[in-house]
Amino acid sequence: MRRLGDAAVVFDGRDGQTHVLPPEAVAVADWVAEFQQLNGRVSIEVLNARLCEEFGIDEHVTGYRDLLNMLQEIGVLRA
């Protein structure tokens, strides 16, 4: 992941695609990286629950799970 101001660019070597992450996705990716550094790899379900708990968000009405899945698909998140 290479930073471009508040956003970031990710090159997925598996399929050769380049993805631009908006600042919100970068903030989530940073939070996940810090969380996993402290706790090791955990499932998307655990990350989603902890992320929503951390920020006081209702996990059933947000798109954070979809965002976490997308970050995993492009290789930013390893769960």
PyMOL Python script that loads the backbone (N, CA, C, O; Angstrom):
from pymol import cmd

cmd.read_pdbstr("""\
ATOM      1  N   MET A   1       0.861  -1.162   0.000  1.00  0.00           N
ATOM      2  CA  MET A   1       0.000   0.000   0.000  1.00  0.00           C
ATOM      3  C   MET A   1       0.905   1.222   0.000  1.00  0.00           C
ATOM      4  O   MET A   1       1.765   1.367   0.869  1.00  0.00           O
ATOM      5  N   ARG A   2       0.712   2.088  -0.965  1.00  0.00           N
ATOM      6  CA  ARG A   2       1.488   3.317  -1.078  1.00  0.00           C
ATOM      7  C   ARG A   2       0.566   4.510  -0.857  1.00  0.00           C
ATOM      8  O   ARG A   2      -0.478   4.635  -1.498  1.00  0.00           O
ATOM      9  N   ARG A   3       0.968   5.377   0.055  1.00  0.00           N
ATOM     10  CA  ARG A   3       0.141   6.538   0.419  1.00  0.00           C
ATOM     11  C   ARG A   3       0.217   7.623  -0.650  1.00  0.00           C
ATOM     12  O   ARG A   3       1.268   7.881  -1.237  1.00  0.00           O
ATOM     13  N   LEU A   4      -0.929   8.244  -0.879  1.00  0.00           N
ATOM     14  CA  LEU A   4      -1.043   9.423  -1.735  1.00  0.00           C
ATOM     15  C   LEU A   4      -1.884  10.435  -0.979  1.00  0.00           C
ATOM     16  O   LEU A   4      -3.101  10.496  -1.158  1.00  0.00           O
ATOM     17  N   GLY A   5      -1.245  11.222  -0.143  1.00  0.00           N
ATOM     18  CA  GLY A   5      -1.994  12.109   0.737  1.00  0.00           C
ATOM     19  C   GLY A   5      -2.755  11.274   1.743  1.00  0.00           C
ATOM     20  O   GLY A   5      -2.167  10.440   2.430  1.00  0.00           O
ATOM     21  N   ASP A   6      -4.064  11.490   1.838  1.00  0.00           N
ATOM     22  CA  ASP A   6      -4.899  10.707   2.753  1.00  0.00           C
ATOM     23  C   ASP A   6      -5.358   9.389   2.139  1.00  0.00           C
ATOM     24  O   ASP A   6      -5.811   8.495   2.853  1.00  0.00           O
ATOM     25  N   ALA A   7      -5.245   9.266   0.830  1.00  0.00           N
ATOM     26  CA  ALA A   7      -5.660   8.049   0.129  1.00  0.00           C
ATOM     27  C   ALA A   7      -4.455   7.121  -0.023  1.00  0.00           C
ATOM     28  O   ALA A   7      -3.361   7.427   0.452  1.00  0.00           O
ATOM     29  N   ALA A   8      -4.665   5.997  -0.683  1.00  0.00           N
ATOM     30  CA  ALA A   8      -3.573   5.055  -0.928  1.00  0.00           C
ATOM     31  C   ALA A   8      -3.848   4.292  -2.217  1.00  0.00           C
ATOM     32  O   ALA A   8      -4.987   4.181  -2.671  1.00  0.00           O
ATOM     33  N   VAL A   9      -2.769   3.770  -2.790  1.00  0.00           N
ATOM     34  CA  VAL A   9      -2.857   2.934  -3.977  1.00  0.00           C
ATOM     35  C   VAL A   9      -2.320   1.566  -3.604  1.00  0.00           C
ATOM     36  O   VAL A   9      -1.292   1.448  -2.937  1.00  0.00           O
ATOM     37  N   VAL A  10      -3.027   0.531  -4.042  1.00  0.00           N
ATOM     38  CA  VAL A  10      -2.621  -0.843  -3.765  1.00  0.00           C
ATOM     39  C   VAL A  10      -2.504  -1.573  -5.094  1.00  0.00           C
ATOM     40  O   VAL A  10      -3.437  -1.564  -5.897  1.00  0.00           O
ATOM     41  N   PHE A  11      -1.355  -2.207  -5.326  1.00  0.00           N
ATOM     42  CA  PHE A  11      -1.181  -3.052  -6.502  1.00  0.00           C
ATOM     43  C   PHE A  11      -1.378  -4.491  -6.072  1.00  0.00           C
ATOM     44  O   PHE A  11      -0.693  -4.979  -5.173  1.00  0.00           O
ATOM     45  N   ASP A  12      -2.311  -5.166  -6.715  1.00  0.00           N
ATOM     46  CA  ASP A  12      -2.588  -6.568  -6.421  1.00  0.00           C
ATOM     47  C   ASP A  12      -1.798  -7.422  -7.406  1.00  0.00           C
ATOM     48  O   ASP A  12      -2.189  -7.570  -8.564  1.00  0.00           O
ATOM     49  N   GLY A  13      -0.690  -7.980  -6.941  1.00  0.00           N
ATOM     50  CA  GLY A  13       0.180  -8.776  -7.785  1.00  0.00           C
ATOM     51  C   GLY A  13      -0.452 -10.060  -8.282  1.00  0.00           C
ATOM     52  O   GLY A  13       0.033 -10.658  -9.242  1.00  0.00           O
ATOM     53  N   ARG A  14      -1.522 -10.489  -7.646  1.00  0.00           N
ATOM     54  CA  ARG A  14      -2.178 -11.729  -8.064  1.00  0.00           C
ATOM     55  C   ARG A  14      -2.891 -11.578  -9.396  1.00  0.00           C
ATOM     56  O   ARG A  14      -2.910 -12.509 -10.201  1.00  0.00           O
ATOM     57  N   ASP A  15      -3.484 -10.398  -9.639  1.00  0.00           N
ATOM     58  CA  ASP A  15      -4.214 -10.216 -10.895  1.00  0.00           C
ATOM     59  C   ASP A  15      -3.755  -8.990 -11.678  1.00  0.00           C
ATOM     60  O   ASP A  15      -4.303  -8.690 -12.738  1.00  0.00           O
ATOM     61  N   GLY A  16      -2.751  -8.278 -11.162  1.00  0.00           N
ATOM     62  CA  GLY A  16      -2.191  -7.136 -11.867  1.00  0.00           C
ATOM     63  C   GLY A  16      -3.025  -5.875 -11.797  1.00  0.00           C
ATOM     64  O   GLY A  16      -2.728  -4.907 -12.498  1.00  0.00           O
ATOM     65  N   GLN A  17      -4.056  -5.857 -10.975  1.00  0.00           N
ATOM     66  CA  GLN A  17      -4.909  -4.679 -10.874  1.00  0.00           C
ATOM     67  C   GLN A  17      -4.378  -3.703  -9.832  1.00  0.00           C
ATOM     68  O   GLN A  17      -3.753  -4.091  -8.845  1.00  0.00           O
ATOM     69  N   THR A  18      -4.644  -2.430 -10.081  1.00  0.00           N
ATOM     70  CA  THR A  18      -4.302  -1.378  -9.138  1.00  0.00           C
ATOM     71  C   THR A  18      -5.602  -0.824  -8.569  1.00  0.00           C
ATOM     72  O   THR A  18      -6.559  -0.581  -9.303  1.00  0.00           O
ATOM     73  N   HIS A  19      -5.625  -0.628  -7.254  1.00  0.00           N
ATOM     74  CA  HIS A  19      -6.823  -0.145  -6.570  1.00  0.00           C
ATOM     75  C   HIS A  19      -6.485   1.143  -5.824  1.00  0.00           C
ATOM     76  O   HIS A  19      -5.435   1.243  -5.190  1.00  0.00           O
ATOM     77  N   VAL A  20      -7.373   2.118  -5.903  1.00  0.00           N
ATOM     78  CA  VAL A  20      -7.230   3.358  -5.143  1.00  0.00           C
ATOM     79  C   VAL A  20      -8.159   3.259  -3.940  1.00  0.00           C
ATOM     80  O   VAL A  20      -9.360   3.030  -4.083  1.00  0.00           O
ATOM     81  N   LEU A  21      -7.585   3.434  -2.751  1.00  0.00           N
ATOM     82  CA  LEU A  21      -8.378   3.392  -1.523  1.00  0.00           C
ATOM     83  C   LEU A  21      -8.639   4.815  -1.048  1.00  0.00           C
ATOM     84  O   LEU A  21      -7.700   5.598  -0.903  1.00  0.00           O
ATOM     85  N   PRO A  22      -9.900   5.159  -0.804  1.00  0.00           N
ATOM     86  CA  PRO A  22     -10.205   6.483  -0.267  1.00  0.00           C
ATOM     87  C   PRO A  22      -9.728   6.583   1.182  1.00  0.00           C
ATOM     88  O   PRO A  22      -9.437   5.565   1.810  1.00  0.00           O
ATOM     89  N   PRO A  23      -9.648   7.796   1.713  1.00  0.00           N
ATOM     90  CA  PRO A  23      -9.149   7.983   3.083  1.00  0.00           C
ATOM     91  C   PRO A  23      -9.853   7.121   4.130  1.00  0.00           C
ATOM     92  O   PRO A  23      -9.208   6.636   5.060  1.00  0.00           O
ATOM     93  N   GLU A  24     -11.162   6.924   3.994  1.00  0.00           N
ATOM     94  CA  GLU A  24     -11.893   6.120   4.976  1.00  0.00           C
ATOM     95  C   GLU A  24     -11.410   4.672   4.973  1.00  0.00           C
ATOM     96  O   GLU A  24     -11.256   4.065   6.033  1.00  0.00           O
ATOM     97  N   ALA A  25     -11.171   4.121   3.788  1.00  0.00           N
ATOM     98  CA  ALA A  25     -10.685   2.741   3.681  1.00  0.00           C
ATOM     99  C   ALA A  25      -9.262   2.627   4.212  1.00  0.00           C
ATOM    100  O   ALA A  25      -8.906   1.615   4.816  1.00  0.00           O
ATOM    101  N   VAL A  26      -8.449   3.652   3.992  1.00  0.00           N
ATOM    102  CA  VAL A  26      -7.081   3.663   4.517  1.00  0.00           C
ATOM    103  C   VAL A  26      -7.114   3.679   6.041  1.00  0.00           C
ATOM    104  O   VAL A  26      -6.334   2.979   6.687  1.00  0.00           O
ATOM    105  N   ALA A  27      -8.011   4.473   6.618  1.00  0.00           N
ATOM    106  CA  ALA A  27      -8.123   4.525   8.081  1.00  0.00           C
ATOM    107  C   ALA A  27      -8.512   3.163   8.642  1.00  0.00           C
ATOM    108  O   ALA A  27      -7.972   2.737   9.663  1.00  0.00           O
ATOM    109  N   VAL A  28      -9.442   2.476   7.982  1.00  0.00           N
ATOM    110  CA  VAL A  28      -9.839   1.138   8.430  1.00  0.00           C
ATOM    111  C   VAL A  28      -8.678   0.165   8.267  1.00  0.00           C
ATOM    112  O   VAL A  28      -8.422  -0.635   9.167  1.00  0.00           O
ATOM    113  N   ALA A  29      -7.971   0.216   7.141  1.00  0.00           N
ATOM    114  CA  ALA A  29      -6.822  -0.670   6.916  1.00  0.00           C
ATOM    115  C   ALA A  29      -5.749  -0.441   7.975  1.00  0.00           C
ATOM    116  O   ALA A  29      -5.154  -1.397   8.470  1.00  0.00           O
ATOM    117  N   ASP A  30      -5.500   0.814   8.325  1.00  0.00           N
ATOM    118  CA  ASP A  30      -4.522   1.125   9.379  1.00  0.00           C
ATOM    119  C   ASP A  30      -4.974   0.554  10.719  1.00  0.00           C
ATOM    120  O   ASP A  30      -4.174  -0.028  11.452  1.00  0.00           O
ATOM    121  N   TRP A  31      -6.263   0.721  11.041  1.00  0.00           N
ATOM    122  CA  TRP A  31      -6.783   0.196  12.304  1.00  0.00           C
ATOM    123  C   TRP A  31      -6.643  -1.317  12.345  1.00  0.00           C
ATOM    124  O   TRP A  31      -6.227  -1.874  13.361  1.00  0.00           O
ATOM    125  N   VAL A  32      -6.985  -1.987  11.248  1.00  0.00           N
ATOM    126  CA  VAL A  32      -6.884  -3.448  11.181  1.00  0.00           C
ATOM    127  C   VAL A  32      -5.435  -3.893  11.355  1.00  0.00           C
ATOM    128  O   VAL A  32      -5.163  -4.839  12.095  1.00  0.00           O
ATOM    129  N   ALA A  33      -4.505  -3.221  10.683  1.00  0.00           N
ATOM    130  CA  ALA A  33      -3.090  -3.590  10.799  1.00  0.00           C
ATOM    131  C   ALA A  33      -2.617  -3.472  12.242  1.00  0.00           C
ATOM    132  O   ALA A  33      -1.913  -4.350  12.740  1.00  0.00           O
ATOM    133  N   GLU A  34      -2.999  -2.394  12.911  1.00  0.00           N
ATOM    134  CA  GLU A  34      -2.615  -2.206  14.312  1.00  0.00           C
ATOM    135  C   GLU A  34      -3.275  -3.265  15.204  1.00  0.00           C
ATOM    136  O   GLU A  34      -2.628  -3.819  16.093  1.00  0.00           O
ATOM    137  N   PHE A  35      -4.549  -3.542  14.968  1.00  0.00           N
ATOM    138  CA  PHE A  35      -5.267  -4.546  15.755  1.00  0.00           C
ATOM    139  C   PHE A  35      -4.618  -5.914  15.592  1.00  0.00           C
ATOM    140  O   PHE A  35      -4.418  -6.630  16.573  1.00  0.00           O
ATOM    141  N   GLN A  36      -4.289  -6.280  14.349  1.00  0.00           N
ATOM    142  CA  GLN A  36      -3.699  -7.592  14.106  1.00  0.00           C
ATOM    143  C   GLN A  36      -2.268  -7.679  14.631  1.00  0.00           C
ATOM    144  O   GLN A  36      -1.812  -8.756  15.014  1.00  0.00           O
ATOM    145  N   GLN A  37      -1.570  -6.570  14.649  1.00  0.00           N
ATOM    146  CA  GLN A  37      -0.222  -6.578  15.217  1.00  0.00           C
ATOM    147  C   GLN A  37      -0.283  -6.925  16.705  1.00  0.00           C
ATOM    148  O   GLN A  37       0.593  -7.616  17.225  1.00  0.00           O
ATOM    149  N   LEU A  38      -1.307  -6.446  17.374  1.00  0.00           N
ATOM    150  CA  LEU A  38      -1.465  -6.716  18.800  1.00  0.00           C
ATOM    151  C   LEU A  38      -2.105  -8.072  19.088  1.00  0.00           C
ATOM    152  O   LEU A  38      -1.800  -8.693  20.106  1.00  0.00           O
ATOM    153  N   ASN A  39      -2.994  -8.541  18.199  1.00  0.00           N
ATOM    154  CA  ASN A  39      -3.816  -9.722  18.475  1.00  0.00           C
ATOM    155  C   ASN A  39      -3.595 -10.899  17.533  1.00  0.00           C
ATOM    156  O   ASN A  39      -4.186 -11.960  17.731  1.00  0.00           O
ATOM    157  N   GLY A  40      -2.764 -10.735  16.520  1.00  0.00           N
ATOM    158  CA  GLY A  40      -2.591 -11.795  15.529  1.00  0.00           C
ATOM    159  C   GLY A  40      -3.738 -11.792  14.531  1.00  0.00           C
ATOM    160  O   GLY A  40      -4.648 -10.966  14.604  1.00  0.00           O
ATOM    161  N   ARG A  41      -3.675 -12.723  13.611  1.00  0.00           N
ATOM    162  CA  ARG A  41      -4.728 -12.822  12.600  1.00  0.00           C
ATOM    163  C   ARG A  41      -6.025 -13.302  13.230  1.00  0.00           C
ATOM    164  O   ARG A  41      -6.048 -14.238  14.029  1.00  0.00           O
ATOM    165  N   VAL A  42      -7.089 -12.640  12.848  1.00  0.00           N
ATOM    166  CA  VAL A  42      -8.420 -13.031  13.310  1.00  0.00           C
ATOM    167  C   VAL A  42      -9.367 -12.996  12.113  1.00  0.00           C
ATOM    168  O   VAL A  42      -9.020 -12.457  11.062  1.00  0.00           O
ATOM    169  N   SER A  43     -10.546 -13.560  12.267  1.00  0.00           N
ATOM    170  CA  SER A  43     -11.512 -13.637  11.170  1.00  0.00           C
ATOM    171  C   SER A  43     -12.108 -12.263  10.850  1.00  0.00           C
ATOM    172  O   SER A  43     -12.037 -11.328  11.647  1.00  0.00           O
ATOM    173  N   ILE A  44     -12.694 -12.179   9.663  1.00  0.00           N
ATOM    174  CA  ILE A  44     -13.408 -10.968   9.255  1.00  0.00           C
ATOM    175  C   ILE A  44     -14.532 -10.667  10.243  1.00  0.00           C
ATOM    176  O   ILE A  44     -14.784  -9.505  10.560  1.00  0.00           O
ATOM    177  N   GLU A  45     -15.204 -11.707  10.729  1.00  0.00           N
ATOM    178  CA  GLU A  45     -16.309 -11.512  11.670  1.00  0.00           C
ATOM    179  C   GLU A  45     -15.820 -10.836  12.949  1.00  0.00           C
ATOM    180  O   GLU A  45     -16.458  -9.913  13.456  1.00  0.00           O
ATOM    181  N   VAL A  46     -14.685 -11.302  13.462  1.00  0.00           N
ATOM    182  CA  VAL A  46     -14.115 -10.714  14.681  1.00  0.00           C
ATOM    183  C   VAL A  46     -13.674  -9.282  14.412  1.00  0.00           C
ATOM    184  O   VAL A  46     -13.940  -8.391  15.218  1.00  0.00           O
ATOM    185  N   LEU A  47     -13.000  -9.054  13.283  1.00  0.00           N
ATOM    186  CA  LEU A  47     -12.562  -7.693  12.949  1.00  0.00           C
ATOM    187  C   LEU A  47     -13.748  -6.749  12.828  1.00  0.00           C
ATOM    188  O   LEU A  47     -13.709  -5.633  13.344  1.00  0.00           O
ATOM    189  N   ASN A  48     -14.797  -7.187  12.153  1.00  0.00           N
ATOM    190  CA  ASN A  48     -15.977  -6.345  11.991  1.00  0.00           C
ATOM    191  C   ASN A  48     -16.591  -6.004  13.341  1.00  0.00           C
ATOM    192  O   ASN A  48     -16.912  -4.845  13.604  1.00  0.00           O
ATOM    193  N   ALA A  49     -16.754  -7.004  14.192  1.00  0.00           N
ATOM    194  CA  ALA A  49     -17.347  -6.764  15.513  1.00  0.00           C
ATOM    195  C   ALA A  49     -16.491  -5.808  16.334  1.00  0.00           C
ATOM    196  O   ALA A  49     -17.019  -4.893  16.966  1.00  0.00           O
ATOM    197  N   ARG A  50     -15.176  -6.011  16.331  1.00  0.00           N
ATOM    198  CA  ARG A  50     -14.289  -5.155  17.124  1.00  0.00           C
ATOM    199  C   ARG A  50     -14.210  -3.742  16.558  1.00  0.00           C
ATOM    200  O   ARG A  50     -14.161  -2.772  17.315  1.00  0.00           O
ATOM    201  N   LEU A  51     -14.197  -3.622  15.241  1.00  0.00           N
ATOM    202  CA  LEU A  51     -14.168  -2.309  14.597  1.00  0.00           C
ATOM    203  C   LEU A  51     -15.421  -1.522  14.962  1.00  0.00           C
ATOM    204  O   LEU A  51     -15.337  -0.351  15.331  1.00  0.00           O
ATOM    205  N   CYS A  52     -16.573  -2.159  14.859  1.00  0.00           N
ATOM    206  CA  CYS A  52     -17.833  -1.486  15.197  1.00  0.00           C
ATOM    207  C   CYS A  52     -17.896  -1.150  16.680  1.00  0.00           C
ATOM    208  O   CYS A  52     -18.382  -0.085  17.060  1.00  0.00           O
ATOM    209  N   GLU A  53     -17.405  -2.060  17.517  1.00  0.00           N
ATOM    210  CA  GLU A  53     -17.361  -1.812  18.964  1.00  0.00           C
ATOM    211  C   GLU A  53     -16.442  -0.629  19.279  1.00  0.00           C
ATOM    212  O   GLU A  53     -16.783   0.242  20.079  1.00  0.00           O
ATOM    213  N   GLU A  54     -15.290  -0.614  18.644  1.00  0.00           N
ATOM    214  CA  GLU A  54     -14.291   0.441  18.881  1.00  0.00           C
ATOM    215  C   GLU A  54     -14.842   1.828  18.561  1.00  0.00           C
ATOM    216  O   GLU A  54     -14.591   2.791  19.286  1.00  0.00           O
ATOM    217  N   PHE A  55     -15.603   1.918  17.457  1.00  0.00           N
ATOM    218  CA  PHE A  55     -16.084   3.214  17.001  1.00  0.00           C
ATOM    219  C   PHE A  55     -17.560   3.457  17.289  1.00  0.00           C
ATOM    220  O   PHE A  55     -18.127   4.449  16.829  1.00  0.00           O
ATOM    221  N   GLY A  56     -18.195   2.547  18.056  1.00  0.00           N
ATOM    222  CA  GLY A  56     -19.592   2.730  18.431  1.00  0.00           C
ATOM    223  C   GLY A  56     -20.550   2.682  17.258  1.00  0.00           C
ATOM    224  O   GLY A  56     -21.508   3.454  17.200  1.00  0.00           O
ATOM    225  N   ILE A  57     -20.297   1.779  16.324  1.00  0.00           N
ATOM    226  CA  ILE A  57     -21.097   1.665  15.108  1.00  0.00           C
ATOM    227  C   ILE A  57     -21.929   0.388  15.187  1.00  0.00           C
ATOM    228  O   ILE A  57     -21.444  -0.645  15.650  1.00  0.00           O
ATOM    229  N   ASP A  58     -23.180   0.458  14.737  1.00  0.00           N
ATOM    230  CA  ASP A  58     -24.025  -0.739  14.682  1.00  0.00           C
ATOM    231  C   ASP A  58     -23.547  -1.608  13.527  1.00  0.00           C
ATOM    232  O   ASP A  58     -23.660  -1.213  12.366  1.00  0.00           O
ATOM    233  N   GLU A  59     -23.016  -2.783  13.834  1.00  0.00           N
ATOM    234  CA  GLU A  59     -22.424  -3.633  12.802  1.00  0.00           C
ATOM    235  C   GLU A  59     -23.439  -4.164  11.796  1.00  0.00           C
ATOM    236  O   GLU A  59     -23.050  -4.642  10.731  1.00  0.00           O
ATOM    237  N   HIS A  60     -24.728  -4.091  12.110  1.00  0.00           N
ATOM    238  CA  HIS A  60     -25.742  -4.616  11.203  1.00  0.00           C
ATOM    239  C   HIS A  60     -26.191  -3.605  10.153  1.00  0.00           C
ATOM    240  O   HIS A  60     -26.838  -3.987   9.178  1.00  0.00           O
ATOM    241  N   VAL A  61     -25.867  -2.333  10.325  1.00  0.00           N
ATOM    242  CA  VAL A  61     -26.309  -1.327   9.358  1.00  0.00           C
ATOM    243  C   VAL A  61     -25.152  -0.644   8.642  1.00  0.00           C
ATOM    244  O   VAL A  61     -25.374   0.282   7.862  1.00  0.00           O
ATOM    245  N   THR A  62     -23.944  -1.076   8.888  1.00  0.00           N
ATOM    246  CA  THR A  62     -22.804  -0.448   8.233  1.00  0.00           C
ATOM    247  C   THR A  62     -22.267  -1.334   7.122  1.00  0.00           C
ATOM    248  O   THR A  62     -22.637  -2.504   7.020  1.00  0.00           O
ATOM    249  N   GLY A  63     -21.410  -0.787   6.304  1.00  0.00           N
ATOM    250  CA  GLY A  63     -20.767  -1.541   5.231  1.00  0.00           C
ATOM    251  C   GLY A  63     -19.351  -1.946   5.578  1.00  0.00           C
ATOM    252  O   GLY A  63     -18.570  -2.286   4.689  1.00  0.00           O
ATOM    253  N   TYR A  64     -19.005  -1.916   6.865  1.00  0.00           N
ATOM    254  CA  TYR A  64     -17.625  -2.239   7.237  1.00  0.00           C
ATOM    255  C   TYR A  64     -17.254  -3.682   6.913  1.00  0.00           C
ATOM    256  O   TYR A  64     -16.115  -3.957   6.536  1.00  0.00           O
ATOM    257  N   ARG A  65     -18.187  -4.591   7.053  1.00  0.00           N
ATOM    258  CA  ARG A  65     -17.888  -5.992   6.719  1.00  0.00           C
ATOM    259  C   ARG A  65     -17.546  -6.111   5.236  1.00  0.00           C
ATOM    260  O   ARG A  65     -16.605  -6.813   4.868  1.00  0.00           O
ATOM    261  N   ASP A  66     -18.317  -5.420   4.377  1.00  0.00           N
ATOM    262  CA  ASP A  66     -18.019  -5.430   2.941  1.00  0.00           C
ATOM    263  C   ASP A  66     -16.653  -4.814   2.667  1.00  0.00           C
ATOM    264  O   ASP A  66     -15.896  -5.314   1.834  1.00  0.00           O
ATOM    265  N   LEU A  67     -16.342  -3.733   3.365  1.00  0.00           N
ATOM    266  CA  LEU A  67     -15.040  -3.099   3.206  1.00  0.00           C
ATOM    267  C   LEU A  67     -13.922  -4.042   3.629  1.00  0.00           C
ATOM    268  O   LEU A  67     -12.907  -4.148   2.940  1.00  0.00           O
ATOM    269  N   LEU A  68     -14.094  -4.725   4.751  1.00  0.00           N
ATOM    270  CA  LEU A  68     -13.086  -5.683   5.208  1.00  0.00           C
ATOM    271  C   LEU A  68     -12.915  -6.812   4.198  1.00  0.00           C
ATOM    272  O   LEU A  68     -11.792  -7.235   3.925  1.00  0.00           O
ATOM    273  N   ASN A  69     -14.018  -7.301   3.645  1.00  0.00           N
ATOM    274  CA  ASN A  69     -13.934  -8.342   2.617  1.00  0.00           C
ATOM    275  C   ASN A  69     -13.173  -7.845   1.395  1.00  0.00           C
ATOM    276  O   ASN A  69     -12.343  -8.568   0.842  1.00  0.00           O
ATOM    277  N   MET A  70     -13.452  -6.606   0.967  1.00  0.00           N
ATOM    278  CA  MET A  70     -12.762  -6.031  -0.182  1.00  0.00           C
ATOM    279  C   MET A  70     -11.270  -5.886   0.100  1.00  0.00           C
ATOM    280  O   MET A  70     -10.448  -6.202  -0.759  1.00  0.00           O
ATOM    281  N   LEU A  71     -10.908  -5.409   1.301  1.00  0.00           N
ATOM    282  CA  LEU A  71      -9.496  -5.271   1.660  1.00  0.00           C
ATOM    283  C   LEU A  71      -8.805  -6.626   1.659  1.00  0.00           C
ATOM    284  O   LEU A  71      -7.636  -6.734   1.286  1.00  0.00           O
ATOM    285  N   GLN A  72      -9.524  -7.655   2.075  1.00  0.00           N
ATOM    286  CA  GLN A  72      -8.951  -9.004   2.045  1.00  0.00           C
ATOM    287  C   GLN A  72      -8.771  -9.475   0.601  1.00  0.00           C
ATOM    288  O   GLN A  72      -7.742 -10.061   0.268  1.00  0.00           O
ATOM    289  N   GLU A  73      -9.753  -9.225  -0.250  1.00  0.00           N
ATOM    290  CA  GLU A  73      -9.693  -9.661  -1.644  1.00  0.00           C
ATOM    291  C   GLU A  73      -8.527  -9.037  -2.400  1.00  0.00           C
ATOM    292  O   GLU A  73      -7.935  -9.690  -3.260  1.00  0.00           O
ATOM    293  N   ILE A  74      -8.184  -7.786  -2.097  1.00  0.00           N
ATOM    294  CA  ILE A  74      -7.096  -7.135  -2.832  1.00  0.00           C
ATOM    295  C   ILE A  74      -5.747  -7.291  -2.137  1.00  0.00           C
ATOM    296  O   ILE A  74      -4.749  -6.727  -2.586  1.00  0.00           O
ATOM    297  N   GLY A  75      -5.712  -8.046  -1.055  1.00  0.00           N
ATOM    298  CA  GLY A  75      -4.444  -8.379  -0.420  1.00  0.00           C
ATOM    299  C   GLY A  75      -3.955  -7.430   0.654  1.00  0.00           C
ATOM    300  O   GLY A  75      -2.840  -7.585   1.150  1.00  0.00           O
ATOM    301  N   VAL A  76      -4.771  -6.443   1.027  1.00  0.00           N
ATOM    302  CA  VAL A  76      -4.374  -5.503   2.080  1.00  0.00           C
ATOM    303  C   VAL A  76      -4.549  -6.136   3.451  1.00  0.00           C
ATOM    304  O   VAL A  76      -3.749  -5.898   4.356  1.00  0.00           O
ATOM    305  N   LEU A  77      -5.579  -6.928   3.602  1.00  0.00           N
ATOM    306  CA  LEU A  77      -5.928  -7.557   4.871  1.00  0.00           C
ATOM    307  C   LEU A  77      -5.711  -9.056   4.763  1.00  0.00           C
ATOM    308  O   LEU A  77      -6.127  -9.687   3.791  1.00  0.00           O
ATOM    309  N   ARG A  78      -5.064  -9.613   5.756  1.00  0.00           N
ATOM    310  CA  ARG A  78      -4.876 -11.058   5.800  1.00  0.00           C
ATOM    311  C   ARG A  78      -5.587 -11.582   7.044  1.00  0.00           C
ATOM    312  O   ARG A  78      -5.102 -11.447   8.167  1.00  0.00           O
ATOM    313  N   ALA A  79      -6.749 -12.181   6.806  1.00  0.00           N
ATOM    314  CA  ALA A  79      -7.543 -12.695   7.932  1.00  0.00           C
ATOM    315  C   ALA A  79      -7.610 -14.206   7.870  1.00  0.00           C
ATOM    316  O   ALA A  79      -8.232 -14.832   8.728  1.00  0.00           O
TER     317      ALA A  79
END
""", "prot")
cmd.dss("prot")
cmd.show_as("cartoon", "prot")
cmd.util.cbc("prot")
cmd.orient("prot")
